């Protein structure tokens, strides 16, 4: 949404920079390493889905609530809704693609390639955050962004 406000040129530049912002931010440790190991260590596909889907649904609900809060804020009042949606969707697209890849038994090679690129952007050293620490860190970032948008 912030990129939609500052990146000139319309939906395509906003969409592309939003995707790049996701990949850049994934390089910062944010406590999801443990969650990834937990999901991918599932003994079977059914268990994997039972771990992945509730988390994804919760993630999307939180994203929607934060989007709606920010949408009503003074910071984004003058930004057209299609641009804000483009920024929001672009910023989440790499995770959608990886999620779809995780759900497919035989993902197409182009999807596997995009997933590998996405995965390569992730922070891969020892994550300084536990899952709880990462959730607190991310919640604080969300609260700060809401605070700044309403200032
Ligand atoms: Zn990601």
py3Dmol code that shows the C-alpha trace and the ligand (Angstrom):
import py3Dmol

protein = """\
ATOM      1  CA  UNK A   1       0.000   0.000   0.000  1.00  0.00           C
ATOM      2  CA  UNK A   2       2.882   2.356   0.778  1.00  0.00           C
ATOM      3  CA  UNK A   3       4.423   1.510  -2.598  1.00  0.00           C
ATOM      4  CA  UNK A   4       1.081   2.238  -4.294  1.00  0.00           C
ATOM      5  CA  UNK A   5       1.312   5.705  -2.789  1.00  0.00           C
ATOM      6  CA  UNK A   6       4.884   6.487  -3.885  1.00  0.00           C
ATOM      7  CA  UNK A   7       5.692   4.433  -7.013  1.00  0.00           C
ATOM      8  CA  UNK A   8       4.788   6.346 -10.185  1.00  0.00           C
ATOM      9  CA  UNK A   9       3.443   4.839 -13.394  1.00  0.00           C
ATOM     10  CA  UNK A  10       0.326   2.940 -12.378  1.00  0.00           C
ATOM     11  CA  UNK A  11      -0.539  -0.642 -11.599  1.00  0.00           C
ATOM     12  CA  UNK A  12       2.291  -2.515 -13.350  1.00  0.00           C
ATOM     13  CA  UNK A  13       5.212  -0.694 -11.645  1.00  0.00           C
ATOM     14  CA  UNK A  14       3.375  -0.908  -8.303  1.00  0.00           C
ATOM     15  CA  UNK A  15       2.723  -4.630  -8.800  1.00  0.00           C
ATOM     16  CA  UNK A  16       6.349  -5.374  -9.724  1.00  0.00           C
ATOM     17  CA  UNK A  17       7.839  -3.302  -6.887  1.00  0.00           C
ATOM     18  CA  UNK A  18       5.413  -4.913  -4.443  1.00  0.00           C
ATOM     19  CA  UNK A  19       6.648  -8.367  -5.511  1.00  0.00           C
ATOM     20  CA  UNK A  20      10.262  -7.200  -5.154  1.00  0.00           C
ATOM     21  CA  UNK A  21       9.479  -5.744  -1.719  1.00  0.00           C
ATOM     22  CA  UNK A  22       8.207  -9.159  -0.601  1.00  0.00           C
ATOM     23  CA  UNK A  23      11.414 -10.828  -1.768  1.00  0.00           C
ATOM     24  CA  UNK A  24      13.573  -8.134  -0.116  1.00  0.00           C
ATOM     25  CA  UNK A  25      11.655  -8.337   3.179  1.00  0.00           C
ATOM     26  CA  UNK A  26      11.923 -12.145   3.182  1.00  0.00           C
ATOM     27  CA  UNK A  27      15.693 -11.631   3.467  1.00  0.00           C
ATOM     28  CA  UNK A  28      15.090 -10.152   6.950  1.00  0.00           C
ATOM     29  CA  UNK A  29      14.584 -12.858   9.585  1.00  0.00           C
ATOM     30  CA  UNK A  30      10.998 -12.772  10.818  1.00  0.00           C
ATOM     31  CA  UNK A  31      10.467 -16.005  12.704  1.00  0.00           C
ATOM     32  CA  UNK A  32       8.880 -18.136  10.001  1.00  0.00           C
ATOM     33  CA  UNK A  33      11.716 -20.674   9.770  1.00  0.00           C
ATOM     34  CA  UNK A  34      10.197 -22.833  12.503  1.00  0.00           C
ATOM     35  CA  UNK A  35       6.766 -22.665  10.872  1.00  0.00           C
ATOM     36  CA  UNK A  36       8.258 -23.720   7.523  1.00  0.00           C
ATOM     37  CA  UNK A  37      10.037 -26.689   9.111  1.00  0.00           C
ATOM     38  CA  UNK A  38       6.859 -27.680  10.948  1.00  0.00           C
ATOM     39  CA  UNK A  39       4.765 -27.596   7.741  1.00  0.00           C
ATOM     40  CA  UNK A  40       7.351 -29.328   5.543  1.00  0.00           C
ATOM     41  CA  UNK A  41       8.143 -32.021   8.107  1.00  0.00           C
ATOM     42  CA  UNK A  42       4.551 -33.266   7.832  1.00  0.00           C
ATOM     43  CA  UNK A  43       4.491 -37.065   7.507  1.00  0.00           C
ATOM     44  CA  UNK A  44       1.849 -36.942   4.748  1.00  0.00           C
ATOM     45  CA  UNK A  45      -0.072 -34.617   2.468  1.00  0.00           C
ATOM     46  CA  UNK A  46      -3.203 -34.576   4.657  1.00  0.00           C
ATOM     47  CA  UNK A  47      -1.199 -33.484   7.716  1.00  0.00           C
ATOM     48  CA  UNK A  48       0.591 -30.877   5.618  1.00  0.00           C
ATOM     49  CA  UNK A  49      -2.742 -29.435   4.484  1.00  0.00           C
ATOM     50  CA  UNK A  50      -4.121 -29.507   8.029  1.00  0.00           C
ATOM     51  CA  UNK A  51      -1.108 -27.437   9.129  1.00  0.00           C
ATOM     52  CA  UNK A  52      -0.931 -25.132   6.105  1.00  0.00           C
ATOM     53  CA  UNK A  53      -4.584 -24.220   5.515  1.00  0.00           C
ATOM     54  CA  UNK A  54      -5.600 -22.858   8.965  1.00  0.00           C
ATOM     55  CA  UNK A  55      -2.395 -20.795   9.035  1.00  0.00           C
ATOM     56  CA  UNK A  56      -3.022 -19.468   5.528  1.00  0.00           C
ATOM     57  CA  UNK A  57      -6.624 -18.598   6.335  1.00  0.00           C
ATOM     58  CA  UNK A  58      -5.599 -16.795   9.532  1.00  0.00           C
ATOM     59  CA  UNK A  59      -2.844 -14.998   7.593  1.00  0.00           C
ATOM     60  CA  UNK A  60      -5.302 -13.836   4.933  1.00  0.00           C
ATOM     61  CA  UNK A  61      -7.875 -12.693   7.489  1.00  0.00           C
ATOM     62  CA  UNK A  62      -5.253 -10.637   9.323  1.00  0.00           C
ATOM     63  CA  UNK A  63      -4.028  -9.207   6.000  1.00  0.00           C
ATOM     64  CA  UNK A  64      -7.599  -8.271   5.049  1.00  0.00           C
ATOM     65  CA  UNK A  65      -8.250  -6.593   8.422  1.00  0.00           C
ATOM     66  CA  UNK A  66      -4.968  -4.643   8.246  1.00  0.00           C
ATOM     67  CA  UNK A  67      -5.739  -3.692   4.622  1.00  0.00           C
ATOM     68  CA  UNK A  68      -9.198  -2.386   5.611  1.00  0.00           C
ATOM     69  CA  UNK A  69      -7.803  -0.440   8.584  1.00  0.00           C
ATOM     70  CA  UNK A  70      -5.092   1.143   6.419  1.00  0.00           C
ATOM     71  CA  UNK A  71      -7.607   1.788   3.617  1.00  0.00           C
ATOM     72  CA  UNK A  72      -9.581   4.084   5.936  1.00  0.00           C
ATOM     73  CA  UNK A  73      -6.475   5.899   7.184  1.00  0.00           C
ATOM     74  CA  UNK A  74      -5.576   9.467   6.167  1.00  0.00           C
ATOM     75  CA  UNK A  75      -2.302   8.221   4.657  1.00  0.00           C
ATOM     76  CA  UNK A  76      -4.070   6.295   1.890  1.00  0.00           C
ATOM     77  CA  UNK A  77      -7.248   8.380   1.461  1.00  0.00           C
ATOM     78  CA  UNK A  78      -6.036   9.931  -1.821  1.00  0.00           C
ATOM     79  CA  UNK A  79      -4.621   6.737  -3.343  1.00  0.00           C
ATOM     80  CA  UNK A  80      -6.964   4.978  -5.818  1.00  0.00           C
ATOM     81  CA  UNK A  81      -8.285   1.626  -4.572  1.00  0.00           C
ATOM     82  CA  UNK A  82      -7.069  -0.366  -7.633  1.00  0.00           C
ATOM     83  CA  UNK A  83      -3.503   0.817  -6.945  1.00  0.00           C
ATOM     84  CA  UNK A  84      -3.755  -0.132  -3.261  1.00  0.00           C
ATOM     85  CA  UNK A  85      -5.153  -3.564  -4.172  1.00  0.00           C
ATOM     86  CA  UNK A  86      -2.404  -4.032  -6.750  1.00  0.00           C
ATOM     87  CA  UNK A  87       0.240  -3.241  -4.120  1.00  0.00           C
ATOM     88  CA  UNK A  88      -1.352  -5.537  -1.551  1.00  0.00           C
ATOM     89  CA  UNK A  89      -1.793  -8.448  -3.969  1.00  0.00           C
ATOM     90  CA  UNK A  90       1.708  -8.047  -5.436  1.00  0.00           C
ATOM     91  CA  UNK A  91       3.209  -8.012  -1.957  1.00  0.00           C
ATOM     92  CA  UNK A  92       1.579 -11.367  -1.169  1.00  0.00           C
ATOM     93  CA  UNK A  93       1.967 -13.036  -4.581  1.00  0.00           C
ATOM     94  CA  UNK A  94       5.235 -14.913  -3.859  1.00  0.00           C
ATOM     95  CA  UNK A  95       3.612 -16.612  -0.854  1.00  0.00           C
ATOM     96  CA  UNK A  96       0.491 -17.480  -2.893  1.00  0.00           C
ATOM     97  CA  UNK A  97       2.647 -19.066  -5.583  1.00  0.00           C
ATOM     98  CA  UNK A  98       4.620 -21.049  -3.023  1.00  0.00           C
ATOM     99  CA  UNK A  99       1.364 -22.073  -1.312  1.00  0.00           C
ATOM    100  CA  UNK A 100      -0.110 -23.289  -4.608  1.00  0.00           C
ATOM    101  CA  UNK A 101       3.150 -25.121  -5.320  1.00  0.00           C
ATOM    102  CA  UNK A 102       2.931 -26.775  -1.887  1.00  0.00           C
ATOM    103  CA  UNK A 103      -0.639 -27.900  -2.557  1.00  0.00           C
ATOM    104  CA  UNK A 104       0.066 -29.481  -5.947  1.00  0.00           C
ATOM    105  CA  UNK A 105       1.381 -33.033  -6.078  1.00  0.00           C
ATOM    106  CA  UNK A 106       3.308 -32.288  -9.284  1.00  0.00           C
ATOM    107  CA  UNK A 107       3.810 -28.535  -9.633  1.00  0.00           C
ATOM    108  CA  UNK A 108       4.685 -27.310 -13.146  1.00  0.00           C
ATOM    109  CA  UNK A 109       8.357 -26.508 -13.694  1.00  0.00           C
ATOM    110  CA  UNK A 110       7.722 -22.738 -14.059  1.00  0.00           C
ATOM    111  CA  UNK A 111       6.073 -22.730 -10.622  1.00  0.00           C
ATOM    112  CA  UNK A 112       8.964 -24.720  -9.175  1.00  0.00           C
ATOM    113  CA  UNK A 113      11.401 -22.175 -10.654  1.00  0.00           C
ATOM    114  CA  UNK A 114       9.493 -19.233  -9.144  1.00  0.00           C
ATOM    115  CA  UNK A 115       9.341 -21.039  -5.806  1.00  0.00           C
ATOM    116  CA  UNK A 116      13.115 -21.640  -5.859  1.00  0.00           C
ATOM    117  CA  UNK A 117      13.719 -17.949  -6.598  1.00  0.00           C
ATOM    118  CA  UNK A 118      11.388 -17.018  -3.722  1.00  0.00           C
ATOM    119  CA  UNK A 119      13.082 -19.499  -1.404  1.00  0.00           C
ATOM    120  CA  UNK A 120      16.538 -18.211  -2.351  1.00  0.00           C
ATOM    121  CA  UNK A 121      15.502 -14.729  -1.181  1.00  0.00           C
ATOM    122  CA  UNK A 122      14.661 -16.020   2.301  1.00  0.00           C
ATOM    123  CA  UNK A 123      16.939 -15.545   5.254  1.00  0.00           C
ATOM    124  CA  UNK A 124      18.625 -18.949   5.613  1.00  0.00           C
ATOM    125  CA  UNK A 125      20.941 -18.613   8.590  1.00  0.00           C
ATOM    126  CA  UNK A 126      19.819 -19.463  12.086  1.00  0.00           C
ATOM    127  CA  UNK A 127      16.622 -17.467  12.648  1.00  0.00           C
ATOM    128  CA  UNK A 128      17.143 -15.195  15.681  1.00  0.00           C
ATOM    129  CA  UNK A 129      13.392 -15.320  16.300  1.00  0.00           C
ATOM    130  CA  UNK A 130      11.364 -18.138  17.734  1.00  0.00           C
ATOM    131  CA  UNK A 131       7.909 -18.550  16.178  1.00  0.00           C
ATOM    132  CA  UNK A 132       6.410 -16.546  19.054  1.00  0.00           C
ATOM    133  CA  UNK A 133       9.153 -13.905  18.828  1.00  0.00           C
ATOM    134  CA  UNK A 134       8.571 -13.617  15.075  1.00  0.00           C
ATOM    135  CA  UNK A 135       4.821 -13.197  15.566  1.00  0.00           C
ATOM    136  CA  UNK A 136       5.412 -10.491  18.180  1.00  0.00           C
ATOM    137  CA  UNK A 137       7.943  -8.759  15.868  1.00  0.00           C
ATOM    138  CA  UNK A 138       5.502  -8.837  12.954  1.00  0.00           C
ATOM    139  CA  UNK A 139       2.573  -7.697  15.114  1.00  0.00           C
ATOM    140  CA  UNK A 140       4.658  -4.737  16.303  1.00  0.00           C
ATOM    141  CA  UNK A 141       5.511  -3.811  12.691  1.00  0.00           C
ATOM    142  CA  UNK A 142       1.816  -3.930  11.782  1.00  0.00           C
ATOM    143  CA  UNK A 143       0.901  -1.757  14.770  1.00  0.00           C
ATOM    144  CA  UNK A 144       3.637   0.758  13.885  1.00  0.00           C
ATOM    145  CA  UNK A 145       2.425   0.917  10.266  1.00  0.00           C
ATOM    146  CA  UNK A 146      -1.166   1.483  11.410  1.00  0.00           C
ATOM    147  CA  UNK A 147       0.006   4.139  13.856  1.00  0.00           C
ATOM    148  CA  UNK A 148       2.031   5.913  11.140  1.00  0.00           C
ATOM    149  CA  UNK A 149      -0.878   5.747   8.661  1.00  0.00           C
ATOM    150  CA  UNK A 150      -3.265   7.344  11.157  1.00  0.00           C
ATOM    151  CA  UNK A 151      -0.853  10.013  12.405  1.00  0.00           C
TER     152      UNK A 151
END
"""
ligand_1 = """\
1
ZN
Zn 7.788 -15.031 1.121
"""
view = py3Dmol.view(width=600, height=400)
view.addModel(protein, "pdb")
view.setStyle({"model": 0}, {"cartoon": {"style": "trace"}})
view.addModel(ligand_1, "xyz")
view.setStyle({"model": 1}, {"stick": {}})
view.zoomTo()
view.show()
